[in-house]
Amino acid sequence: MVINGIFAALTTPYASDGTVSLSGVRQNIARYNQTALAGYVILGSTGESVMLSREESDSILVAAREAGIAEKLLIAGTGAESTAETIAKTKRAAALGYQVALVKTPYYYKPAYRPETYIQHYRAVADASPIPILLYSVPVFTGIALDTPEIVELSQHPNILGIKDSSGVIQRVAEVVAAVPERFHVLTGGAAVIYPALSVGARGAILALADALPEKCAELYHLVLSGQHDRAKSLQLQLAQASRRVLSEGSIAGLKYAMDLRGYQGGLPRLPLLPLKEDKKQAIAALMSHLHPAAARV
């Protein structure tokens, strides 16, 4: 299996009563199906997966699978704190038709964890999984960053397909690309570093920003692939600014508001995440109107 291109890390829309809006899931995916995105991650960090019950998660996986099309790869976030629960969630995603599982690092007992903890955890999951898995290093949320030695060691496992590295550390991307087998795919999780990551050998990116700006994110990937580096650098600078304003300053609420401006089903995040304040709404609206003049104010 080859994983190239830009993947959107999908949000979870909620209805006015706070329940998961499965119609919103389907509507968003139907629109994304018309873009140049390579596929989608369901129930990742951007999807507020830690806020969802098991029943809600299952219903979202089913709805997304029904709305997807063959041309778009579907990746399910299945990481959990225990190895046993991670395996169970991964098998469930496979049974529902997902082709790849994205497995974040356990983090709750981080003072007791060592590199061998993660190596044994991921090997056990990969051994038991019916589908290939991607390692997921997201230190901004977990406080854990998989480092080069353990990534390289895990890359030898035949059922570990690659890694989503959301650290933003380009040196690590370059080190890993240089040391892993050709079949091991490195993807960045940072919209601010797509261009440098691709330049040192990353295969693509899994991006929250692609929920609101799928065209721009996919365009940057194709500019790099076609060697149009001046245009790629210019677009990368725009996306870095967008990533800071929408995500770094606005978090999930900021991303969902940016989606609302583009006509997607964004809405509010789930408590305890708070709605966006008016000054941040205005800043995001100004940025979105610059990047997409047709973006509607809500």
Contacts in CASP RR format, 6 or more apart in sequence:
PFRMAT RR
TARGET T0000
AUTHOR 0000-0000-0000
METHOD contacts of the structure
MODEL  1
MVINGIFAALTTPYASDGTVSLSGVRQNIARYNQTALAGYVILGSTGESV
MLSREESDSILVAAREAGIAEKLLIAGTGAESTAETIAKTKRAAALGYQV
ALVKTPYYYKPAYRPETYIQHYRAVADASPIPILLYSVPVFTGIALDTPE
IVELSQHPNILGIKDSSGVIQRVAEVVAAVPERFHVLTGGAAVIYPALSV
GARGAILALADALPEKCAELYHLVLSGQHDRAKSLQLQLAQASRRVLSEG
SIAGLKYAMDLRGYQGGLPRLPLLPLKEDKKQAIAALMSHLHPAAARV
1 99 0 8 1.000
1 100 0 8 1.000
1 132 0 8 1.000
1 161 0 8 1.000
2 185 0 8 1.000
2 203 0 8 1.000
3 38 0 8 1.000
3 73 0 8 1.000
3 100 0 8 1.000
3 134 0 8 1.000
3 161 0 8 1.000
3 162 0 8 1.000
3 185 0 8 1.000
3 187 0 8 1.000
3 203 0 8 1.000
3 204 0 8 1.000
4 38 0 8 1.000
4 185 0 8 1.000
4 203 0 8 1.000
4 204 0 8 1.000
5 38 0 8 1.000
5 203 0 8 1.000
5 204 0 8 1.000
5 205 0 8 1.000
5 218 0 8 1.000
5 221 0 8 1.000
6 36 0 8 1.000
6 37 0 8 1.000
6 38 0 8 1.000
6 194 0 8 1.000
6 204 0 8 1.000
6 205 0 8 1.000
6 207 0 8 1.000
6 210 0 8 1.000
6 214 0 8 1.000
6 217 0 8 1.000
6 218 0 8 1.000
6 220 0 8 1.000
6 221 0 8 1.000
7 37 0 8 1.000
7 38 0 8 1.000
7 39 0 8 1.000
7 40 0 8 1.000
7 41 0 8 1.000
7 73 0 8 1.000
7 75 0 8 1.000
7 187 0 8 1.000
7 204 0 8 1.000
7 205 0 8 1.000
7 206 0 8 1.000
7 207 0 8 1.000
7 210 0 8 1.000
8 32 0 8 1.000
8 37 0 8 1.000
8 39 0 8 1.000
8 40 0 8 1.000
8 41 0 8 1.000
8 206 0 8 1.000
8 207 0 8 1.000
8 208 0 8 1.000
8 210 0 8 1.000
8 211 0 8 1.000
8 214 0 8 1.000
8 217 0 8 1.000
9 40 0 8 1.000
9 41 0 8 1.000
9 44 0 8 1.000
9 45 0 8 1.000
9 46 0 8 1.000
9 47 0 8 1.000
9 189 0 8 1.000
9 206 0 8 1.000
9 207 0 8 1.000
9 208 0 8 1.000
9 210 0 8 1.000
9 211 0 8 1.000
10 25 0 8 1.000
10 28 0 8 1.000
10 29 0 8 1.000
10 32 0 8 1.000
10 40 0 8 1.000
10 41 0 8 1.000
10 42 0 8 1.000
10 44 0 8 1.000
10 46 0 8 1.000
10 47 0 8 1.000
10 64 0 8 1.000
10 211 0 8 1.000
11 28 0 8 1.000
11 46 0 8 1.000
11 47 0 8 1.000
11 48 0 8 1.000
11 208 0 8 1.000
11 211 0 8 1.000
11 252 0 8 1.000
11 255 0 8 1.000
11 256 0 8 1.000
11 259 0 8 1.000
11 266 0 8 1.000
12 20 0 8 1.000
12 25 0 8 1.000
12 47 0 8 1.000
12 48 0 8 1.000
12 49 0 8 1.000
12 51 0 8 1.000
12 52 0 8 1.000
12 60 0 8 1.000
12 270 0 8 1.000
13 20 0 8 1.000
13 21 0 8 1.000
13 24 0 8 1.000
13 25 0 8 1.000
13 28 0 8 1.000
13 256 0 8 1.000
13 265 0 8 1.000
13 266 0 8 1.000
13 267 0 8 1.000
14 20 0 8 1.000
14 21 0 8 1.000
14 267 0 8 1.000
14 268 0 8 1.000
14 270 0 8 1.000
15 21 0 8 1.000
18 270 0 8 1.000
20 52 0 8 1.000
20 56 0 8 1.000
20 59 0 8 1.000
20 60 0 8 1.000
21 265 0 8 1.000
22 59 0 8 1.000
22 60 0 8 1.000
22 63 0 8 1.000
24 265 0 8 1.000
25 60 0 8 1.000
25 63 0 8 1.000
25 64 0 8 1.000
25 67 0 8 1.000
25 265 0 8 1.000
26 63 0 8 1.000
26 64 0 8 1.000
26 66 0 8 1.000
26 67 0 8 1.000
27 264 0 8 1.000
27 265 0 8 1.000
28 211 0 8 1.000
28 259 0 8 1.000
28 264 0 8 1.000
28 265 0 8 1.000
28 266 0 8 1.000
29 40 0 8 1.000
29 64 0 8 1.000
29 67 0 8 1.000
29 68 0 8 1.000
30 67 0 8 1.000
31 264 0 8 1.000
32 39 0 8 1.000
32 40 0 8 1.000
32 72 0 8 1.000
32 214 0 8 1.000
33 67 0 8 1.000
33 68 0 8 1.000
33 69 0 8 1.000
33 71 0 8 1.000
33 72 0 8 1.000
35 214 0 8 1.000
35 215 0 8 1.000
35 218 0 8 1.000
36 214 0 8 1.000
36 215 0 8 1.000
36 218 0 8 1.000
36 219 0 8 1.000
36 222 0 8 1.000
37 72 0 8 1.000
37 210 0 8 1.000
37 214 0 8 1.000
37 217 0 8 1.000
37 218 0 8 1.000
38 72 0 8 1.000
38 73 0 8 1.000
39 72 0 8 1.000
39 73 0 8 1.000
39 74 0 8 1.000
39 75 0 8 1.000
40 64 0 8 1.000
40 68 0 8 1.000
40 72 0 8 1.000
40 73 0 8 1.000
40 74 0 8 1.000
40 75 0 8 1.000
41 75 0 8 1.000
41 76 0 8 1.000
41 77 0 8 1.000
41 102 0 8 1.000
41 206 0 8 1.000
42 60 0 8 1.000
42 61 0 8 1.000
42 64 0 8 1.000
42 74 0 8 1.000
42 75 0 8 1.000
42 76 0 8 1.000
42 77 0 8 1.000
42 98 0 8 1.000
43 49 0 8 1.000
43 52 0 8 1.000
43 57 0 8 1.000
43 60 0 8 1.000
43 61 0 8 1.000
43 76 0 8 1.000
43 77 0 8 1.000
43 78 0 8 1.000
44 77 0 8 1.000
44 102 0 8 1.000
44 104 0 8 1.000
45 104 0 8 1.000
45 138 0 8 1.000
45 141 0 8 1.000
45 166 0 8 1.000
45 208 0 8 1.000
46 208 0 8 1.000
46 211 0 8 1.000
46 252 0 8 1.000
46 255 0 8 1.000
47 252 0 8 1.000
48 252 0 8 1.000
48 269 0 8 1.000
48 270 0 8 1.000
48 273 0 8 1.000
49 57 0 8 1.000
49 77 0 8 1.000
51 270 0 8 1.000
51 273 0 8 1.000
52 60 0 8 1.000
58 92 0 8 1.000
58 96 0 8 1.000
61 76 0 8 1.000
61 92 0 8 1.000
61 93 0 8 1.000
61 96 0 8 1.000
61 98 0 8 1.000
62 96 0 8 1.000
64 74 0 8 1.000
65 74 0 8 1.000
65 96 0 8 1.000
65 97 0 8 1.000
65 98 0 8 1.000
68 74 0 8 1.000
73 99 0 8 1.000
73 100 0 8 1.000
74 97 0 8 1.000
74 98 0 8 1.000
74 99 0 8 1.000
74 100 0 8 1.000
75 98 0 8 1.000
75 99 0 8 1.000
75 100 0 8 1.000
75 101 0 8 1.000
75 102 0 8 1.000
75 134 0 8 1.000
75 206 0 8 1.000
76 89 0 8 1.000
76 90 0 8 1.000
76 93 0 8 1.000
76 96 0 8 1.000
76 98 0 8 1.000
76 100 0 8 1.000
76 101 0 8 1.000
76 102 0 8 1.000
77 89 0 8 1.000
77 93 0 8 1.000
77 101 0 8 1.000
77 102 0 8 1.000
77 103 0 8 1.000
77 104 0 8 1.000
77 136 0 8 1.000
78 86 0 8 1.000
78 89 0 8 1.000
78 90 0 8 1.000
78 92 0 8 1.000
78 93 0 8 1.000
78 101 0 8 1.000
78 102 0 8 1.000
78 103 0 8 1.000
78 133 0 8 1.000
79 85 0 8 1.000
79 86 0 8 1.000
79 89 0 8 1.000
79 90 0 8 1.000
79 101 0 8 1.000
79 102 0 8 1.000
79 103 0 8 1.000
79 104 0 8 1.000
79 106 0 8 1.000
79 136 0 8 1.000
80 86 0 8 1.000
80 89 0 8 1.000
80 106 0 8 1.000
81 106 0 8 1.000
81 107 0 8 1.000
81 108 0 8 1.000
82 106 0 8 1.000
83 106 0 8 1.000
83 121 0 8 1.000
83 124 0 8 1.000
83 125 0 8 1.000
86 103 0 8 1.000
86 106 0 8 1.000
86 121 0 8 1.000
86 125 0 8 1.000
87 124 0 8 1.000
87 125 0 8 1.000
87 128 0 8 1.000
87 129 0 8 1.000
89 101 0 8 1.000
90 101 0 8 1.000
90 103 0 8 1.000
90 125 0 8 1.000
90 128 0 8 1.000
90 129 0 8 1.000
90 130 0 8 1.000
90 131 0 8 1.000
90 133 0 8 1.000
91 128 0 8 1.000
91 129 0 8 1.000
91 130 0 8 1.000
93 101 0 8 1.000
93 131 0 8 1.000
94 101 0 8 1.000
94 129 0 8 1.000
94 130 0 8 1.000
94 131 0 8 1.000
98 131 0 8 1.000
99 131 0 8 1.000
99 132 0 8 1.000
100 131 0 8 1.000
100 132 0 8 1.000
100 133 0 8 1.000
100 134 0 8 1.000
100 161 0 8 1.000
101 129 0 8 1.000
101 131 0 8 1.000
101 132 0 8 1.000
101 133 0 8 1.000
101 134 0 8 1.000
102 133 0 8 1.000
102 134 0 8 1.000
102 136 0 8 1.000
102 164 0 8 1.000
102 206 0 8 1.000
103 122 0 8 1.000
103 125 0 8 1.000
103 133 0 8 1.000
103 134 0 8 1.000
103 135 0 8 1.000
103 136 0 8 1.000
104 136 0 8 1.000
104 137 0 8 1.000
104 138 0 8 1.000
104 142 0 8 1.000
105 118 0 8 1.000
105 121 0 8 1.000
105 135 0 8 1.000
105 136 0 8 1.000
105 137 0 8 1.000
105 138 0 8 1.000
105 142 0 8 1.000
105 144 0 8 1.000
105 146 0 8 1.000
106 113 0 8 1.000
106 117 0 8 1.000
106 118 0 8 1.000
106 121 0 8 1.000
106 144 0 8 1.000
107 113 0 8 1.000
107 142 0 8 1.000
107 143 0 8 1.000
107 144 0 8 1.000
110 142 0 8 1.000
110 143 0 8 1.000
110 144 0 8 1.000
113 144 0 8 1.000
115 147 0 8 1.000
115 149 0 8 1.000
115 150 0 8 1.000
118 144 0 8 1.000
118 146 0 8 1.000
118 150 0 8 1.000
118 154 0 8 1.000
119 150 0 8 1.000
119 153 0 8 1.000
119 154 0 8 1.000
122 133 0 8 1.000
122 135 0 8 1.000
122 154 0 8 1.000
122 157 0 8 1.000
122 160 0 8 1.000
123 154 0 8 1.000
123 157 0 8 1.000
125 133 0 8 1.000
126 133 0 8 1.000
126 157 0 8 1.000
126 159 0 8 1.000
126 160 0 8 1.000
127 159 0 8 1.000
129 159 0 8 1.000
132 159 0 8 1.000
132 160 0 8 1.000
132 161 0 8 1.000
133 159 0 8 1.000
133 160 0 8 1.000
133 161 0 8 1.000
134 160 0 8 1.000
134 161 0 8 1.000
134 162 0 8 1.000
134 163 0 8 1.000
134 164 0 8 1.000
134 185 0 8 1.000
134 187 0 8 1.000
135 146 0 8 1.000
135 151 0 8 1.000
135 154 0 8 1.000
135 160 0 8 1.000
135 162 0 8 1.000
135 163 0 8 1.000
135 164 0 8 1.000
136 163 0 8 1.000
136 164 0 8 1.000
136 166 0 8 1.000
137 144 0 8 1.000
137 145 0 8 1.000
137 146 0 8 1.000
137 151 0 8 1.000
137 163 0 8 1.000
137 164 0 8 1.000
137 165 0 8 1.000
137 166 0 8 1.000
137 167 0 8 1.000
138 164 0 8 1.000
138 166 0 8 1.000
138 167 0 8 1.000
139 145 0 8 1.000
139 166 0 8 1.000
139 167 0 8 1.000
140 166 0 8 1.000
145 167 0 8 1.000
145 169 0 8 1.000
146 163 0 8 1.000
146 165 0 8 1.000
147 172 0 8 1.000
148 172 0 8 1.000
148 175 0 8 1.000
148 176 0 8 1.000
148 179 0 8 1.000
151 163 0 8 1.000
151 172 0 8 1.000
151 176 0 8 1.000
151 180 0 8 1.000
152 176 0 8 1.000
152 179 0 8 1.000
152 180 0 8 1.000
154 160 0 8 1.000
155 162 0 8 1.000
155 176 0 8 1.000
155 179 0 8 1.000
155 180 0 8 1.000
155 181 0 8 1.000
155 184 0 8 1.000
156 181 0 8 1.000
160 184 0 8 1.000
161 183 0 8 1.000
161 184 0 8 1.000
161 185 0 8 1.000
162 180 0 8 1.000
162 184 0 8 1.000
162 185 0 8 1.000
162 186 0 8 1.000
162 187 0 8 1.000
163 176 0 8 1.000
163 184 0 8 1.000
163 185 0 8 1.000
163 186 0 8 1.000
163 187 0 8 1.000
164 187 0 8 1.000
164 188 0 8 1.000
164 189 0 8 1.000
164 206 0 8 1.000
165 172 0 8 1.000
165 173 0 8 1.000
165 176 0 8 1.000
165 186 0 8 1.000
165 187 0 8 1.000
165 188 0 8 1.000
165 189 0 8 1.000
166 188 0 8 1.000
166 189 0 8 1.000
166 190 0 8 1.000
168 188 0 8 1.000
168 189 0 8 1.000
168 190 0 8 1.000
168 192 0 8 1.000
168 193 0 8 1.000
168 197 0 8 1.000
170 193 0 8 1.000
170 196 0 8 1.000
170 197 0 8 1.000
170 200 0 8 1.000
173 186 0 8 1.000
173 188 0 8 1.000
173 197 0 8 1.000
173 200 0 8 1.000
173 201 0 8 1.000
173 202 0 8 1.000
174 200 0 8 1.000
174 201 0 8 1.000
176 186 0 8 1.000
177 186 0 8 1.000
177 200 0 8 1.000
177 201 0 8 1.000
177 202 0 8 1.000
180 186 0 8 1.000
185 203 0 8 1.000
186 197 0 8 1.000
186 201 0 8 1.000
186 202 0 8 1.000
186 203 0 8 1.000
187 202 0 8 1.000
187 203 0 8 1.000
187 204 0 8 1.000
187 205 0 8 1.000
187 206 0 8 1.000
188 194 0 8 1.000
188 197 0 8 1.000
188 202 0 8 1.000
188 204 0 8 1.000
188 205 0 8 1.000
188 206 0 8 1.000
189 205 0 8 1.000
189 206 0 8 1.000
189 207 0 8 1.000
190 197 0 8 1.000
190 205 0 8 1.000
190 207 0 8 1.000
190 209 0 8 1.000
190 243 0 8 1.000
191 205 0 8 1.000
191 207 0 8 1.000
191 208 0 8 1.000
191 209 0 8 1.000
191 210 0 8 1.000
191 217 0 8 1.000
191 239 0 8 1.000
191 240 0 8 1.000
191 242 0 8 1.000
191 243 0 8 1.000
191 247 0 8 1.000
192 236 0 8 1.000
192 239 0 8 1.000
192 240 0 8 1.000
192 243 0 8 1.000
192 244 0 8 1.000
193 240 0 8 1.000
194 204 0 8 1.000
194 205 0 8 1.000
194 207 0 8 1.000
194 217 0 8 1.000
194 220 0 8 1.000
194 221 0 8 1.000
194 224 0 8 1.000
194 236 0 8 1.000
194 239 0 8 1.000
195 220 0 8 1.000
195 224 0 8 1.000
195 232 0 8 1.000
195 233 0 8 1.000
195 236 0 8 1.000
197 204 0 8 1.000
197 205 0 8 1.000
198 204 0 8 1.000
198 205 0 8 1.000
198 221 0 8 1.000
198 224 0 8 1.000
198 225 0 8 1.000
199 224 0 8 1.000
204 221 0 8 1.000
205 217 0 8 1.000
205 221 0 8 1.000
207 217 0 8 1.000
208 247 0 8 1.000
208 255 0 8 1.000
209 217 0 8 1.000
209 239 0 8 1.000
209 242 0 8 1.000
209 243 0 8 1.000
209 246 0 8 1.000
209 247 0 8 1.000
209 255 0 8 1.000
210 217 0 8 1.000
210 218 0 8 1.000
211 255 0 8 1.000
211 258 0 8 1.000
211 259 0 8 1.000
211 264 0 8 1.000
212 246 0 8 1.000
212 255 0 8 1.000
212 258 0 8 1.000
212 259 0 8 1.000
212 261 0 8 1.000
212 262 0 8 1.000
212 264 0 8 1.000
212 288 0 8 1.000
213 239 0 8 1.000
213 242 0 8 1.000
213 258 0 8 1.000
213 262 0 8 1.000
213 291 0 8 1.000
213 292 0 8 1.000
216 235 0 8 1.000
216 238 0 8 1.000
216 239 0 8 1.000
216 242 0 8 1.000
216 291 0 8 1.000
217 239 0 8 1.000
219 235 0 8 1.000
220 232 0 8 1.000
220 235 0 8 1.000
220 236 0 8 1.000
220 239 0 8 1.000
223 229 0 8 1.000
223 231 0 8 1.000
223 232 0 8 1.000
223 235 0 8 1.000
224 232 0 8 1.000
238 291 0 8 1.000
241 287 0 8 1.000
242 287 0 8 1.000
242 291 0 8 1.000
245 283 0 8 1.000
245 284 0 8 1.000
245 287 0 8 1.000
246 254 0 8 1.000
246 255 0 8 1.000
246 258 0 8 1.000
246 284 0 8 1.000
246 287 0 8 1.000
247 254 0 8 1.000
247 255 0 8 1.000
249 280 0 8 1.000
249 283 0 8 1.000
250 276 0 8 1.000
250 280 0 8 1.000
250 284 0 8 1.000
251 269 0 8 1.000
251 273 0 8 1.000
252 269 0 8 1.000
252 273 0 8 1.000
253 268 0 8 1.000
253 269 0 8 1.000
253 273 0 8 1.000
253 274 0 8 1.000
253 275 0 8 1.000
253 276 0 8 1.000
254 276 0 8 1.000
254 280 0 8 1.000
254 284 0 8 1.000
256 266 0 8 1.000
256 267 0 8 1.000
256 268 0 8 1.000
256 269 0 8 1.000
257 266 0 8 1.000
257 267 0 8 1.000
257 276 0 8 1.000
257 281 0 8 1.000
257 284 0 8 1.000
257 298 0 8 1.000
258 284 0 8 1.000
258 288 0 8 1.000
259 265 0 8 1.000
259 266 0 8 1.000
259 267 0 8 1.000
260 266 0 8 1.000
260 267 0 8 1.000
260 298 0 8 1.000
261 284 0 8 1.000
261 285 0 8 1.000
261 288 0 8 1.000
261 292 0 8 1.000
261 295 0 8 1.000
261 296 0 8 1.000
261 297 0 8 1.000
261 298 0 8 1.000
262 288 0 8 1.000
262 292 0 8 1.000
262 295 0 8 1.000
263 296 0 8 1.000
268 275 0 8 1.000
269 275 0 8 1.000
276 284 0 8 1.000
285 295 0 8 1.000
285 297 0 8 1.000
288 295 0 8 1.000
289 295 0 8 1.000
289 297 0 8 1.000
END
